Amino acid sequence: MNAIKKPSPVNRFKKVVITLGAVLIFTLLTLFIYATVLDLSGTYEQERNTALVHGRDTGKPVKYFGVVSRFPAHIIYQRYQPLMDYLNQNTGYHFSLKLSQTYEETATQLAGGEVDAAFMGSYVYATSREEHNLISILKPLNQDSLAIRRSVIIARRDSRIESIDDLRGKTLALASEHSLSGNWLPRYMLARHGILAADLNTITNFPNHHSVIHRVLNREYDAGAVRDQVAREYLNRGIHIIHSSEPLPTSPIVVSRDRDPKMVSAIINALLTIERDSIGEYEPVREDIGPHIRYTLSDEADYDFILEIIAFINAQNDAG
Amino acid sequence: MSLKIKILFLIGSVITVLMMTISVAFLYQFRSVVIHKEVENIRSITDAISIPFLDALVYSETDGINPDIILERHLSYLADKIEGIRFVHIYDSNDRLVIHSLFHFNTGDYTYYNPPPATRSFVPGRQILNISRQEGNGWIIEVESPLAIAGKKWGTAVLGFDGNPVRREIISISRILLYLGIAVTAITLLVLYFLINRLTMSLGRLTDAIDHFDLETPQTDLPLPESDDEIGYLSHRFELLQKRLIESRNHLAVTQRQIYRAEKLAFIGRLSAGIAHEVNNSVNGIQSCIYAIEKDPQNTEQTTSYLKLINEALKHIENIVKKLLEYSRKNNPSLSEVDLRETIQNVIQLCSYKIKEKKIDIDFKAEKNLPVINADKHLMREVMMNLIINSIDAVGEEGRIRIRSGRKNKECIYLHVEDNGAGISPENQELIFEPFFTTKETGKGTGLGLSAVLGIVEAHDGEVRAQSKPGEKTVFTITLPISGKK
């Protein structure tokens, strides 16, 4: 049997050195990786859909846009601030929102010059325009490019309420007493069907349309009346519409008749051309504009019928 | 380095590197996921926390009230409810510090606080989250979140969160991966070790079988590894080789026996022919003499003469028988101390008549260190006599014989007998040690001298070799052990 060749001392030394070198490299590499993994240092940036503050430092005259704050302030700003940004970019003015608690307060602010324009409710506008010398200049278009909306009566899907006639003896939730679509028009529709307040178990007004829907969904009330746009948000969440009103004009943008006509023109021109002008650098903000995506001119006579409705209901109540 | 160690080392290295690579890749991926998750979590918390701050700043702007009270109440709420938050700084829209938390949040070991700078510059429109190590406080995740909606900005919230739990989570998974890697590598090496052990054990068994394989006493029941792999195949091939070798050996043995038998028969034939020839010549002579005596018995002179011839013929036959007896006795030498120098000189002395007759130049030299050897004295003299007479017969008138003797090594001595006679032809060199082979004229040699030399030397465990250049010289070399038979 051949003898196995024994390694020379030099080869053995070389092997030992190579092995030790490999172990050393392995150890250093492990320590390096460990140190790297545990070093959390780093910066993570995220772009927020917020632009620079426009106009404040550009010398533009500051104008205030009144809006009723029925929700927390940041929600109101999320809804209306993009439109202010658009106006700031497309007019010679810097518009800033001014919150108020009620439409009456906004009307007063318009009359007193605290605000220069305002998003106004139809009912308050119709009832206070003479007193505060107000005029509607624009009204928003809906998804079908029509400046109309409807008042709807809703009930839960699992209820047996299928039509307006089923509401006798039931409890009914309405929106603010100063809301056309959430209070006056529903009352008008019920009256037209021969149902007066006395024919219902209960009628209660709540601060906003969303509260009405929540009360119905929570089974606190059998039915409710809201703006159609709000109702559509909840159609797949357990409610259905049992009755819709005739078309109503959408809520107007209102200014005082005494306001600067240049500013009014600037607002009108900018909002009438919002679609054309929104193409381009304004595009990112436009996504947040929501229902106020486009506007059309408002006619003074659009809101005259409201006074007739009020008169009809009051007459019915007086008769009842 | 054994095959086992080499395979273990090589595969062990590969597995270790592979496991390390996988672990590192997994670790980095896990680290990335953990950090990403924490970043998203902190962003969500920051966004949620920022809303009340934002509302407070909006109302303060709308209603002209001081937001500090609302902000401070909110900070207190955060301190109670949000785990892991370390500090909150609120800056206004002009990047001036409005309020900051001067108290420790949630943890007693946080040594905050260097007051934040009164003014800072922020990148507009971006929420920036920065993870860094702060002296004495460990890892802090700081978020700069703009308090803004669309194009309107009320300020910036800077929030600090404890980053150490994230790091602890990564350390934890690092350790788990390390232990897992070591365990998997160790288990793999262990399994590998057993597999290699099994493999090398099979090889070892095969090697043992090869080592123990002996053609003289073949063992067919040696335990060979049986498996359906390459080792099993190798075993099977070895088994077949073993069988073929045994068969060849048996075949060779049969052939050898046949050759031996044939040689023996040939030898007996040659021996018989030699004896018959030698004896026959003498018997023929005796018969001729007896015939002549019988024919003329009264012729006393003739009878006397022929009786003398008969006597010589009988002596010749006796001589032949004597040589044959010596040849047959060769395996039983009687050992005693023999001085070769003296033996050779005696033989030369005995042959001096013939030497002088042919005027031969004989030269004998023995080395000083030639030792006394253990051998049969009579047989040694017979060997020397045969070799010297053979040389005397080979050389012509005034021929030359050189005899040299000395110590070959510690164990043996040598003896050269060289003559410048006719030499031996190559075809006869193989036959000269056979009995009755002779190139001499009939009646001058028996052909038993050199065969007797060979027999005697071999009986002493020695060797005899003949080298010859025909027409030039012949050298006989004998090697003998000093201590007798080996």
Interface residues (C-beta under 8 A of the other chain):
Chain A: M1 P7 A22 F26 T30 I33 Y34 V37 L38 L40 S41 G42 T43 Y44 E45 Q46 E47 R48 N49 T50 A51 L52 V53 H54 P72 A73 H74 Y77 Q78 Q81 P82 M84 D85 N88 S96 L97 K98 L99 V285 D288
Chain B: M1 S13 T16 M20 V24 L27 Y28 R31 I35 V39 R43 I51 L54 D55 V58 Y59 T62 S93 V123 P124 G125 R126 Q127 I128 L129 N130 I131 S132 R133 W139 P146 A148 I149 A150 G151 K152 K153 G163 V166 R167 I170 I171 S174 D211
